[in-house]
Amino acid sequence: TVLAAAALCGDGSRFIMSYVPQELYEDPHKVGAQPDETKTLLRSVAKAGEPWVSGWYQHDFAAFMRQRGFEVQRDISVAEIVEEYYTPARRHVPARQRIGFERYVIAHKV
């Protein structure tokens, strides 16, 4: 998918995507999840035909993108989004909605 996007995107194009943090598989508590709910989620996405088959550490994902012609400009979790945008606006987001099942990336084609 990323190679196909690299072939289609011109220099400076913005590419936005999400990925699963490796910590979700290794220690769900690190991303605010419980092991049982993580197993349920993984079963559910697989049953829906979209299994999550890989996880990434941030630095490895940035290197992966760089090798495919993109430079990561932003890599952020839901918890970081809440702290950066919602908390200053005094908007409460329940802890249950802050679970880091995915990270979100903005990258530019170089």
KENUKOL-462012 format. One record per atom (N, C-alpha, C): residue number from 1; atom name; residue in one letter; x, y, z. Coordinates in steps of 0.1 Angstrom, whole numbers, plus 5000, padded with zeros to 4 digits. Layout:
BEGIN
+------+-------+------+------+------+------+
| nuro | vexvo | fiti |    u |    v |    w |
+------+-------+------+------+------+------+
|  NUM |    CA |    A |    X |    Y |    Z |
...
+------+-------+------+------+------+------+
***
This chain:
BEGIN
+------+-------+------+------+------+------+
| nuro | vexvo | fiti |    u |    v |    w |
+------+-------+------+------+------+------+
|    1 |     N |    T | 5008 | 4988 | 5000 |
|    1 |    CA |    T | 5000 | 5000 | 5000 |
|    1 |     C |    T | 5009 | 5013 | 5000 |
|    2 |     N |    V | 5019 | 5013 | 5009 |
|    2 |    CA |    V | 5027 | 5025 | 5009 |
|    2 |     C |    V | 5035 | 5026 | 4996 |
|    3 |     N |    L | 5040 | 5015 | 4991 |
|    3 |    CA |    L | 5048 | 5016 | 4978 |
|    3 |     C |    L | 5039 | 5021 | 4967 |
|    4 |     N |    A | 5026 | 5017 | 4967 |
|    4 |    CA |    A | 5017 | 5021 | 4957 |
|    4 |     C |    A | 5014 | 5036 | 4958 |
|    5 |     N |    A | 5013 | 5041 | 4971 |
|    5 |    CA |    A | 5011 | 5055 | 4973 |
|    5 |     C |    A | 5023 | 5063 | 4969 |
|    6 |     N |    A | 5035 | 5058 | 4972 |
|    6 |    CA |    A | 5047 | 5065 | 4968 |
|    6 |     C |    A | 5048 | 5067 | 4953 |
|    7 |     N |    A | 5043 | 5057 | 4946 |
|    7 |    CA |    A | 5044 | 5057 | 4931 |
|    7 |     C |    A | 5034 | 5068 | 4926 |
|    8 |     N |    L | 5023 | 5070 | 4933 |
|    8 |    CA |    L | 5012 | 5079 | 4928 |
|    8 |     C |    L | 5014 | 5093 | 4933 |
|    9 |     N |    C | 5021 | 5095 | 4945 |
|    9 |    CA |    C | 5022 | 5108 | 4951 |
|    9 |     C |    C | 5034 | 5116 | 4945 |
|   10 |     N |    G | 5032 | 5128 | 4943 |
|   10 |    CA |    G | 5043 | 5137 | 4939 |
|   10 |     C |    G | 5050 | 5142 | 4951 |
|   11 |     N |    D | 5062 | 5147 | 4949 |
|   11 |    CA |    D | 5070 | 5153 | 4960 |
|   11 |     C |    D | 5062 | 5163 | 4968 |
|   12 |     N |    G | 5063 | 5162 | 4981 |
|   12 |    CA |    G | 5055 | 5171 | 4990 |
|   12 |     C |    G | 5041 | 5167 | 4993 |
|   13 |     N |    S | 5036 | 5156 | 4986 |
|   13 |    CA |    S | 5023 | 5151 | 4989 |
|   13 |     C |    S | 5022 | 5147 | 5004 |
|   14 |     N |    R | 5011 | 5149 | 5010 |
|   14 |    CA |    R | 5008 | 5145 | 5023 |
|   14 |     C |    R | 5001 | 5131 | 5023 |
|   15 |     N |    F | 5006 | 5122 | 5032 |
|   15 |    CA |    F | 5000 | 5109 | 5033 |
|   15 |     C |    F | 4997 | 5107 | 5047 |
|   16 |     N |    I | 4984 | 5103 | 5050 |
|   16 |    CA |    I | 4980 | 5102 | 5064 |
|   16 |     C |    I | 4975 | 5087 | 5066 |
|   17 |     N |    M | 4980 | 5081 | 5076 |
|   17 |    CA |    M | 4977 | 5067 | 5079 |
|   17 |     C |    M | 4978 | 5064 | 5093 |
|   18 |     N |    S | 4973 | 5052 | 5097 |
|   18 |    CA |    S | 4974 | 5047 | 5111 |
|   18 |     C |    S | 4982 | 5034 | 5110 |
|   19 |     N |    Y | 4987 | 5030 | 5122 |
|   19 |    CA |    Y | 4993 | 5017 | 5124 |
|   19 |     C |    Y | 4991 | 5013 | 5138 |
|   20 |     N |    V | 4994 | 5000 | 5140 |
|   20 |    CA |    V | 4992 | 4994 | 5153 |
|   20 |     C |    V | 5005 | 4994 | 5161 |
|   21 |     N |    P | 5006 | 5000 | 5173 |
|   21 |    CA |    P | 5018 | 5000 | 5180 |
|   21 |     C |    P | 5022 | 4986 | 5185 |
|   22 |     N |    Q | 5035 | 4982 | 5184 |
|   22 |    CA |    Q | 5039 | 4969 | 5188 |
|   22 |     C |    Q | 5036 | 4967 | 5203 |
|   23 |     N |    E | 5036 | 4977 | 5211 |
|   23 |    CA |    E | 5032 | 4976 | 5225 |
|   23 |     C |    E | 5019 | 4970 | 5228 |
|   24 |     N |    L | 5010 | 4971 | 5218 |
|   24 |    CA |    L | 4996 | 4965 | 5220 |
|   24 |     C |    L | 4997 | 4950 | 5221 |
|   25 |     N |    Y | 5006 | 4944 | 5213 |
|   25 |    CA |    Y | 5008 | 4930 | 5213 |
|   25 |     C |    Y | 5017 | 4925 | 5225 |
|   26 |     N |    E | 5027 | 4933 | 5229 |
|   26 |    CA |    E | 5036 | 4929 | 5239 |
|   26 |     C |    E | 5031 | 4932 | 5253 |
|   27 |     N |    D | 5025 | 4943 | 5255 |
|   27 |    CA |    D | 5020 | 4947 | 5269 |
|   27 |     C |    D | 5009 | 4957 | 5267 |
|   28 |     N |    P | 4997 | 4953 | 5265 |
|   28 |    CA |    P | 4985 | 4962 | 5263 |
|   28 |     C |    P | 4984 | 4973 | 5273 |
|   29 |     N |    H | 4989 | 4971 | 5285 |
|   29 |    CA |    H | 4988 | 4981 | 5295 |
|   29 |     C |    H | 4995 | 4994 | 5291 |
|   30 |     N |    K | 5006 | 4992 | 5283 |
|   30 |    CA |    K | 5014 | 5004 | 5279 |
|   30 |     C |    K | 5006 | 5014 | 5270 |
|   31 |     N |    V | 4996 | 5008 | 5264 |
|   31 |    CA |    V | 4987 | 5017 | 5256 |
|   31 |     C |    V | 4973 | 5019 | 5262 |
|   32 |     N |    G | 4972 | 5016 | 5274 |
|   32 |    CA |    G | 4960 | 5018 | 5282 |
|   32 |     C |    G | 4949 | 5008 | 5280 |
|   33 |     N |    A | 4953 | 4996 | 5274 |
|   33 |    CA |    A | 4943 | 4985 | 5272 |
|   33 |     C |    A | 4945 | 4974 | 5281 |
|   34 |     N |    Q | 4935 | 4966 | 5283 |
|   34 |    CA |    Q | 4936 | 4954 | 5291 |
|   34 |     C |    Q | 4938 | 4942 | 5281 |
|   35 |     N |    P | 4945 | 4932 | 5285 |
|   35 |    CA |    P | 4948 | 4920 | 5277 |
|   35 |     C |    P | 4935 | 4914 | 5271 |
|   36 |     N |    D | 4925 | 4912 | 5279 |
|   36 |    CA |    D | 4913 | 4906 | 5274 |
|   36 |     C |    D | 4906 | 4914 | 5263 |
|   37 |     N |    E | 4905 | 4927 | 5265 |
|   37 |    CA |    E | 4899 | 4936 | 5255 |
|   37 |     C |    E | 4907 | 4936 | 5242 |
|   38 |     N |    T | 4921 | 4935 | 5244 |
|   38 |    CA |    T | 4929 | 4935 | 5232 |
|   38 |     C |    T | 4927 | 4922 | 5224 |
|   39 |     N |    K | 4926 | 4911 | 5231 |
|   39 |    CA |    K | 4923 | 4898 | 5224 |
|   39 |     C |    K | 4910 | 4899 | 5217 |
|   40 |     N |    T | 4900 | 4905 | 5223 |
|   40 |    CA |    T | 4886 | 4906 | 5217 |
|   40 |     C |    T | 4887 | 4915 | 5205 |
|   41 |     N |    L | 4894 | 4926 | 5205 |
|   41 |    CA |    L | 4896 | 4935 | 5194 |
|   41 |     C |    L | 4903 | 4927 | 5182 |
|   42 |     N |    L | 4914 | 4921 | 5185 |
|   42 |    CA |    L | 4921 | 4914 | 5175 |
|   42 |     C |    L | 4912 | 4903 | 5168 |
|   43 |     N |    R | 4905 | 4896 | 5176 |
|   43 |    CA |    R | 4895 | 4886 | 5170 |
|   43 |     C |    R | 4885 | 4893 | 5161 |
|   44 |     N |    S | 4880 | 4904 | 5166 |
|   44 |    CA |    S | 4869 | 4911 | 5159 |
|   44 |     C |    S | 4874 | 4916 | 5145 |
|   45 |     N |    V | 4886 | 4922 | 5145 |
|   45 |    CA |    V | 4890 | 4927 | 5132 |
|   45 |     C |    V | 4894 | 4916 | 5123 |
|   46 |     N |    A | 4899 | 4905 | 5128 |
|   46 |    CA |    A | 4902 | 4893 | 5119 |
|   46 |     C |    A | 4889 | 4888 | 5114 |
|   47 |     N |    K | 4879 | 4887 | 5122 |
|   47 |    CA |    K | 4866 | 4881 | 5118 |
|   47 |     C |    K | 4859 | 4890 | 5107 |
|   48 |     N |    A | 4862 | 4903 | 5108 |
|   48 |    CA |    A | 4857 | 4913 | 5098 |
|   48 |     C |    A | 4865 | 4913 | 5085 |
|   49 |     N |    G | 4875 | 4904 | 5085 |
|   49 |    CA |    G | 4883 | 4903 | 5072 |
|   49 |     C |    G | 4895 | 4913 | 5072 |
|   50 |     N |    E | 4898 | 4920 | 5082 |
|   50 |    CA |    E | 4909 | 4930 | 5083 |
|   50 |     C |    E | 4918 | 4927 | 5095 |
|   51 |     N |    P | 4924 | 4915 | 5094 |
|   51 |    CA |    P | 4933 | 4911 | 5106 |
|   51 |     C |    P | 4945 | 4921 | 5107 |
|   52 |     N |    W | 4948 | 4924 | 5119 |
|   52 |    CA |    W | 4960 | 4932 | 5122 |
|   52 |     C |    W | 4971 | 4922 | 5123 |
|   53 |     N |    V | 4981 | 4922 | 5114 |
|   53 |    CA |    V | 4991 | 4912 | 5114 |
|   53 |     C |    V | 5005 | 4917 | 5118 |
|   54 |     N |    S | 5006 | 4930 | 5120 |
|   54 |    CA |    S | 5019 | 4935 | 5124 |
|   54 |     C |    S | 5017 | 4947 | 5133 |
|   55 |     N |    G | 5028 | 4949 | 5141 |
|   55 |    CA |    G | 5028 | 4961 | 5150 |
|   55 |     C |    G | 5042 | 4967 | 5147 |
|   56 |     N |    W | 5043 | 4980 | 5151 |
|   56 |    CA |    W | 5055 | 4987 | 5148 |
|   56 |     C |    W | 5059 | 4995 | 5161 |
|   57 |     N |    Y | 5072 | 4997 | 5163 |
|   57 |    CA |    Y | 5077 | 5007 | 5172 |
|   57 |     C |    Y | 5078 | 5020 | 5164 |
|   58 |     N |    Q | 5076 | 5031 | 5171 |
|   58 |    CA |    Q | 5076 | 5044 | 5164 |
|   58 |     C |    Q | 5089 | 5046 | 5155 |
|   59 |     N |    H | 5101 | 5044 | 5160 |
|   59 |    CA |    H | 5113 | 5046 | 5152 |
|   59 |     C |    H | 5114 | 5036 | 5140 |
|   60 |     N |    D | 5109 | 5024 | 5142 |
|   60 |    CA |    D | 5109 | 5015 | 5131 |
|   60 |     C |    D | 5099 | 5019 | 5120 |
|   61 |     N |    F | 5088 | 5024 | 5124 |
|   61 |    CA |    F | 5078 | 5028 | 5114 |
|   61 |     C |    F | 5083 | 5040 | 5106 |
|   62 |     N |    A | 5089 | 5049 | 5113 |
|   62 |    CA |    A | 5095 | 5061 | 5106 |
|   62 |     C |    A | 5106 | 5056 | 5096 |
|   63 |     N |    A | 5114 | 5047 | 5100 |
|   63 |    CA |    A | 5124 | 5041 | 5090 |
|   63 |     C |    A | 5117 | 5034 | 5079 |
|   64 |     N |    F | 5107 | 5026 | 5081 |
|   64 |    CA |    F | 5099 | 5020 | 5071 |
|   64 |     C |    F | 5094 | 5030 | 5061 |
|   65 |     N |    M | 5088 | 5041 | 5066 |
|   65 |    CA |    M | 5082 | 5051 | 5057 |
|   65 |     C |    M | 5094 | 5058 | 5049 |
|   66 |     N |    R | 5105 | 5061 | 5055 |
|   66 |    CA |    R | 5116 | 5067 | 5049 |
|   66 |     C |    R | 5121 | 5059 | 5037 |
|   67 |     N |    Q | 5122 | 5046 | 5039 |
|   67 |    CA |    Q | 5127 | 5036 | 5029 |
|   67 |     C |    Q | 5117 | 5036 | 5017 |
|   68 |     N |    R | 5105 | 5041 | 5019 |
|   68 |    CA |    R | 5095 | 5041 | 5008 |
|   68 |     C |    R | 5092 | 5055 | 5003 |
|   69 |     N |    G | 5101 | 5064 | 5007 |
|   69 |    CA |    G | 5100 | 5077 | 5001 |
|   69 |     C |    G | 5092 | 5088 | 5008 |
|   70 |     N |    F | 5089 | 5085 | 5021 |
|   70 |    CA |    F | 5081 | 5094 | 5029 |
|   70 |     C |    F | 5089 | 5098 | 5042 |
|   71 |     N |    E | 5087 | 5110 | 5046 |
|   71 |    CA |    E | 5093 | 5115 | 5058 |
|   71 |     C |    E | 5082 | 5117 | 5068 |
|   72 |     N |    V | 5082 | 5110 | 5080 |
|   72 |    CA |    V | 5071 | 5112 | 5090 |
|   72 |     C |    V | 5073 | 5126 | 5096 |
|   73 |     N |    Q | 5062 | 5134 | 5095 |
|   73 |    CA |    Q | 5062 | 5147 | 5102 |
|   73 |     C |    Q | 5055 | 5147 | 5115 |
|   74 |     N |    R | 5046 | 5137 | 5117 |
|   74 |    CA |    R | 5039 | 5137 | 5130 |
|   74 |     C |    R | 5035 | 5122 | 5132 |
|   75 |     N |    D | 5036 | 5117 | 5144 |
|   75 |    CA |    D | 5032 | 5104 | 5148 |
|   75 |     C |    D | 5027 | 5105 | 5162 |
|   76 |     N |    I | 5014 | 5103 | 5163 |
|   76 |    CA |    I | 5007 | 5107 | 5176 |
|   76 |     C |    I | 4996 | 5096 | 5180 |
|   77 |     N |    S | 4995 | 5095 | 5193 |
|   77 |    CA |    S | 4985 | 5085 | 5198 |
|   77 |     C |    S | 4972 | 5093 | 5202 |
|   78 |     N |    V | 4961 | 5085 | 5204 |
|   78 |    CA |    V | 4949 | 5092 | 5209 |
|   78 |     C |    V | 4951 | 5099 | 5222 |
|   79 |     N |    A | 4959 | 5093 | 5231 |
|   79 |    CA |    A | 4961 | 5100 | 5244 |
|   79 |     C |    A | 4968 | 5114 | 5242 |
|   80 |     N |    E | 4978 | 5114 | 5232 |
|   80 |    CA |    E | 4985 | 5126 | 5229 |
|   80 |     C |    E | 4976 | 5136 | 5223 |
|   81 |     N |    I | 4967 | 5132 | 5214 |
|   81 |    CA |    I | 4957 | 5141 | 5208 |
|   81 |     C |    I | 4948 | 5147 | 5219 |
|   82 |     N |    V | 4944 | 5139 | 5228 |
|   82 |    CA |    V | 4935 | 5144 | 5239 |
|   82 |     C |    V | 4943 | 5155 | 5247 |
|   83 |     N |    E | 4955 | 5152 | 5251 |
|   83 |    CA |    E | 4963 | 5161 | 5258 |
|   83 |     C |    E | 4966 | 5174 | 5251 |
|   84 |     N |    E | 4968 | 5173 | 5238 |
|   84 |    CA |    E | 4972 | 5185 | 5230 |
|   84 |     C |    E | 4960 | 5193 | 5226 |
|   85 |     N |    Y | 4949 | 5187 | 5223 |
|   85 |    CA |    Y | 4937 | 5195 | 5218 |
|   85 |     C |    Y | 4925 | 5195 | 5227 |
|   86 |     N |    Y | 4921 | 5184 | 5233 |
|   86 |    CA |    Y | 4909 | 5184 | 5241 |
|   86 |     C |    Y | 4911 | 5190 | 5255 |
|   87 |     N |    T | 4922 | 5186 | 5262 |
|   87 |    CA |    T | 4924 | 5191 | 5275 |
|   87 |     C |    T | 4925 | 5206 | 5276 |
|   88 |     N |    P | 4933 | 5213 | 5267 |
|   88 |    CA |    P | 4933 | 5228 | 5267 |
|   88 |     C |    P | 4920 | 5234 | 5265 |
|   89 |     N |    A | 4911 | 5227 | 5257 |
|   89 |    CA |    A | 4898 | 5232 | 5254 |
|   89 |     C |    A | 4888 | 5228 | 5265 |
|   90 |     N |    R | 4893 | 5222 | 5276 |
|   90 |    CA |    R | 4885 | 5217 | 5287 |
|   90 |     C |    R | 4874 | 5208 | 5283 |
|   91 |     N |    R | 4877 | 5199 | 5273 |
|   91 |    CA |    R | 4868 | 5189 | 5268 |
|   91 |     C |    R | 4872 | 5175 | 5274 |
|   92 |     N |    H | 4864 | 5169 | 5281 |
|   92 |    CA |    H | 4867 | 5156 | 5288 |
|   92 |     C |    H | 4865 | 5145 | 5278 |
|   93 |     N |    V | 4875 | 5136 | 5278 |
|   93 |    CA |    V | 4875 | 5124 | 5270 |
|   93 |     C |    V | 4876 | 5113 | 5280 |
|   94 |     N |    P | 4866 | 5104 | 5281 |
|   94 |    CA |    P | 4868 | 5093 | 5291 |
|   94 |     C |    P | 4880 | 5084 | 5288 |
|   95 |     N |    A | 4886 | 5079 | 5298 |
|   95 |    CA |    A | 4898 | 5070 | 5297 |
|   95 |     C |    A | 4895 | 5059 | 5287 |
|   96 |     N |    R | 4884 | 5054 | 5287 |
|   96 |    CA |    R | 4880 | 5042 | 5279 |
|   96 |     C |    R | 4882 | 5046 | 5264 |
|   97 |     N |    Q | 4881 | 5059 | 5261 |
|   97 |    CA |    Q | 4882 | 5063 | 5247 |
|   97 |     C |    Q | 4896 | 5067 | 5243 |
|   98 |     N |    R | 4905 | 5066 | 5253 |
|   98 |    CA |    R | 4919 | 5071 | 5251 |
|   98 |     C |    R | 4928 | 5059 | 5248 |
|   99 |     N |    I | 4923 | 5047 | 5247 |
|   99 |    CA |    I | 4931 | 5035 | 5245 |
|   99 |     C |    I | 4939 | 5036 | 5232 |
|  100 |     N |    G | 4952 | 5033 | 5232 |
|  100 |    CA |    G | 4960 | 5035 | 5221 |
|  100 |     C |    G | 4961 | 5023 | 5211 |
|  101 |     N |    F | 4950 | 5018 | 5206 |
|  101 |    CA |    F | 4950 | 5007 | 5197 |
|  101 |     C |    F | 4957 | 5011 | 5184 |
|  102 |     N |    E | 4958 | 5023 | 5180 |
|  102 |    CA |    E | 4964 | 5028 | 5168 |
|  102 |     C |    E | 4972 | 5040 | 5171 |
|  103 |     N |    R | 4982 | 5043 | 5162 |
|  103 |    CA |    R | 4989 | 5056 | 5162 |
|  103 |     C |    R | 4986 | 5062 | 5148 |
|  104 |     N |    Y | 4986 | 5075 | 5147 |
|  104 |    CA |    Y | 4983 | 5082 | 5135 |
|  104 |     C |    Y | 4995 | 5090 | 5130 |
|  105 |     N |    V | 4997 | 5089 | 5117 |
|  105 |    CA |    V | 5009 | 5095 | 5111 |
|  105 |     C |    V | 5006 | 5104 | 5100 |
|  106 |     N |    I | 5013 | 5115 | 5100 |
|  106 |    CA |    I | 5013 | 5124 | 5088 |
|  106 |     C |    I | 5027 | 5124 | 5082 |
|  107 |     N |    A | 5028 | 5120 | 5070 |
|  107 |    CA |    A | 5041 | 5119 | 5063 |
|  107 |     C |    A | 5040 | 5127 | 5050 |
|  108 |     N |    H | 5052 | 5132 | 5046 |
|  108 |    CA |    H | 5053 | 5139 | 5033 |
|  108 |     C |    H | 5062 | 5131 | 5024 |
|  109 |     N |    K | 5058 | 5131 | 5011 |
|  109 |    CA |    K | 5066 | 5124 | 5001 |
|  109 |     C |    K | 5078 | 5133 | 4998 |
|  110 |     N |    V | 5090 | 5126 | 4998 |
|  110 |    CA |    V | 5103 | 5134 | 4996 |
|  110 |     C |    V | 5109 | 5130 | 4982 |
+------+-------+------+------+------+------+
***
